[in-house]
Amino acid sequence: MYEGVVQDLIDELGRLPGVGPKSAQRIAFHILQNDPEDVKRLADVLIEVKEKVKFCSICFNVSEDAQCRICRDPRRDPTVLCCVEEYKDVVAIERTREFKGRYHVLGGAISPIDGIGPEQLHVRELMMRLADGTVTEVILATDPNLEGEATATYLTRMLKPLGLRVTRLASGLPVGGDLEYADEVTLGRAFAGRRAADDAGS
Amino acid sequence: MYEGVVQDLIDELGRLPGVGPKSAQRIAFHILQNDPEDVKRLADVLIEVKEKVKFCSICFNVSEDAQCRICRDPRRDPTVLCCVEEYKDVVAIERTREFKGRYHVLGGAISPIDGIGPEQLHVRELMMRLADGTVTEVILATDPNLEGEATATYLTRMLKPLGLRVTRLASGLPVGGDLEYADEVTLGRAFAGRRAADDAGS
């Protein structure tokens, strides 16, 4: 329906996650009317990101060097290791400024439906990192959903025999949320994980 | 928060219409994990579209040549001219296969709030196209909203003195829609524009 290359652009844009046919069209029309310089900048950064961005050889975090900023940072506690599913989880946790240890990015979660088992994740590399005994606590910070829980359960079973402290992030009410809108599972976990009211001054 | 070039990519993606910060992040992570070939193809088509796609010198439709496919097509009726706001409207009308005339893409609609007056649209070029008397009917197919109606009203006033037939697309109930969900204005127009029941066999 569209002139050849315009249709090509719509097709390519439509392959991006969360971009349906209508959005792809809208973005394509925007690009047609846009300043060529702006479009060039987007095209360049797409190429650049694929050329420059690699994955850290230690923790599989995104990195422009062989090792990521966090693995290179001597101030980060090497005894605490936080296992996450994806790079974006590292960013989310870093944003809290609460965690001073290091990371291990699994590259996903166990999901039999999608054909993802432990072999598809960086689990073997995790076990190798733990072999020298530097790490004393592993925090399993996988997503609080079916796949994340399955991954955490699997890893707990693998790690417990090593004599490490294995922990999970707390479940409970989101801060700023309304109790009445919390789902039953969350509310149930918040009860199960209740603490003394003077616990941390809150 | 992100490694330099990843943040650059998120920023550039976030400038696209309908792509919020969260979508930009999701697309960026998809691109990080994507096959470099796929990303290269998207970058290439972005550049190509800006290099190749021009606007038709007659009707301002999108075109890879100096004149668009429709203006070059001798089978298209040169006596009927359909004025639309944007290139995507041409595509929408072509999809109906109902219209055999030619187009004039105004490049937007009159919108005083956005500082768009008739001078910012291809109105002068429209008047020049009509000068030789070939066109006998102008269909004003602007959007059925405030800006589109204002544009149609303005153009009607400009075109009527030329002795042309000036028409608007019919307003009414969308086919396949529910009468009870139609807004009052649409339903009112559907009444005003009612036709004899045996009119076109439907």
Interface residues (C-beta under 8 A of the other chain):
Chain A: M1 Y2 E3 G4 V5 V6 D8 L9 E12 L13 R15 L16 P17 G18 V19 S23 Q25 R26 I27 A28 F29 H30 I31 L32 P36 D38 V39 K40 R41 L42 A43 D44 V45 L46 I47 E48 V49 K50 K52 V53 V62 S63 E64 C68 R69 E86 Y87 K88 V91 E94 R95
Chain B: M1 Y2 E3 G4 V5 V6 D8 L9 E12 L13 R15 L16 P17 G18 V19 S23 Q25 R26 I27 A28 F29 H30 I31 L32 N34 P36 D38 V39 K40 R41 L42 A43 D44 V45 L46 I47 E48 V49 K50 K52 V53 V62 S63 E64 C68 R69 E86 Y87 K88 V91 E94 R95
